[in-house]
Amino acid sequence: MASGQFGISQHVERREDSRLLTGGGSYADDTSFEGQAYAAFLRSPVGHGEIRSIDTSVAAGAPGVIAVYTGEDLQAAGLGPIPNVTPFNNRDGSPILKTERPAVAVGRVRHVGEIVAVVIADSTARAQDAVDLIDFDIDPLPAVVDVREAAKGEIEIWDTVPGNVALDFQIGDEAKAKAAVESAAHVVKLTLTTNRLVAASMEPRSASARYDAASETYELVSGSQGVNAQRNMLADAIFKVPHEKMRVRTNDVGGGFGMKTQAYPEYVAILYAARETGRPVKWQGTRSEAFLADNQARDGVINGTMAFDADGKMLGFRVDMIAAMGGYLSSHGPAAATRNVCNCLTGCYANPALEFQVKCLLTNNIPIGPYRGAGRPEAAYILERMMDHAARELGIDRVELRRRNFIRPEQMP
């Protein structure tokens, strides 16, 4: 390539391109261990319900089946829940109300697709066939899948989370922002929704696990965005072993964008199964499963209030948001709707008074996690839509309104 406008060569030898473009990539599903077995999962068909019974006896006797496990098996083995690691407190200083997310459901399910049983067999096809033989009886409960309905608190998903509010987060100078709005020549308001998104990465999640009994060491091969984060969750909170006893390995990754950050339930289940069966265990995730099992994103309602003086100079900006979290808090669930939104709400504008508050609400949906900007797009969305809305309300050209409110060079640190 030619030199750039600053005289710096833009020619970069990307060493990985040839290998990846000619089929030489090595992804999670390309890893196999000698003598491995295969996992398939029975998933909940309802968004909320009490588990009455799970009869696995017929499935356990099916051709090729090695073992069948339920949530009670993992619980009896002492495995901990998948942790939430976001370090935020409520506006009153009290801690976030965290949810206990088992790898395999125990007692109750809280979203469609939640794992309720694990089948280990000598092939993926036989494992999937045996899943259909499990007799699963569930008593459906009222479900809430709209964040606005969750905010009413009429259906509570967790007894330990009153009104479904896992976190009531606030930051900024509330008094100053409120005063700016009350004294402004012009006040504009806007409500926006951010629809729920499915990540649908090019490479569906897949993983292989093995356990060495002699050294009591686990190994997981998965597509991830950081082996240390997954290793720490698995070792510290779930299997409760020293870090050196939990090895996580990632090769090439076919897209992640935040979604492949955490230790997922499937990874816990196959690590456990590898230990119990004495064989490596592989899970080959499908595209359909991705829509039921991968962390999703967005899903909120944002209310913005922006104050201007008579000349169109911004005096203050208040944002009030409700954000769905799903049936459980994912490992980083509230981070996008809290820290990442507030960090970007000023954008490129000089704003003397900003206040942001958000309620992170549990719903009977797949858990929310970081994805493609993780809260930053929501901030840009409400900010720039508010500027356009204000320009119409104030009768000022949308470009001119922005010029009047840009951060000046002398204001830069």
Protein Blocks (a to p, Z undefined) as FASTA:
>chain_A
ZZdfkopafbdcdfklmmmmnopaccfklpccehiacddddddfbfbdcdfbdcfklmmm
pghiabdcdfklmmmnopacdddfbfcdcfkopacddddddfbdghiacbehiafbdcdd
fbfklmmmmmmmpccddddddddfbfklmmnomacfbfklghhiabacdedjfklmmmmm
mmpmbdcddddddddddfkpabacdddddddfklopacdddddfbfklmmmmmmmmmnop
afklpccdddddehjehmampccfklmmmmmmmmmnopacdddddfklmmmmgcceejia
ddddddddfkopafbdcddddddebjbdcfklmmmmmmmmmmmmnmmadcfbdcdddddd
dddddddddeehiomlmmmmmmmmmmmmmmmmnopafklmmmmmgccfklpZZ
